[in-house]
Structures are given as C-alpha cells and as structure tokens.
C-alpha cells in the first residue's frame, strides 16, 4: 500500500465514508452478505462494528477492503 494514506481504510471509519471514497467496494460488503452498506446505519456504523455484527473477522474484512481499494484505484 506504499504508505499512501488514501488507501488506508480503518475499522473506525463508517461504512458510508468507505463507500464515498471507494464506491466499488460495495462489492466486498455484499460478498460477505453485508447488505447494510445501503441502509441508514451505514452513515453511523463503523466497519469494525458492522463486521462484528455479521460475525466477520474485522481484520480480514479490512484487509480485503484495502486490497480492493488499491486494485480498483
């Protein structure tokens, strides 16, 4: 990720923040059955919290999101 902060997606970011920066990442959320990316809660729930709510390892999800952000850029 070359230290470029624009590729750094953290667990403290809301789902909406991630999708505003990288709209194509909706595919990653949907692949995990996380339809929440289009609901009202996307603006307030963090990536970490949503992952936990869906029983997904937050670290794994963040890795997938960051790789997809880098590849899709």
SULGIFEN-V41886 format. One record per helix or strand of 2 or more residues. SS is the DSSP state (h for helix, s for strand). FROM is the first residue (numbers start at 0). LEN is the number of residues. If there is no record, write none. Layout:
SS/FROM/LEN ; SS/FROM/LEN
This chain:
h/4/3 ; h/14/7 ; h/22/9 ; h/34/4 ; h/39/4 ; h/46/7 ; h/57/15
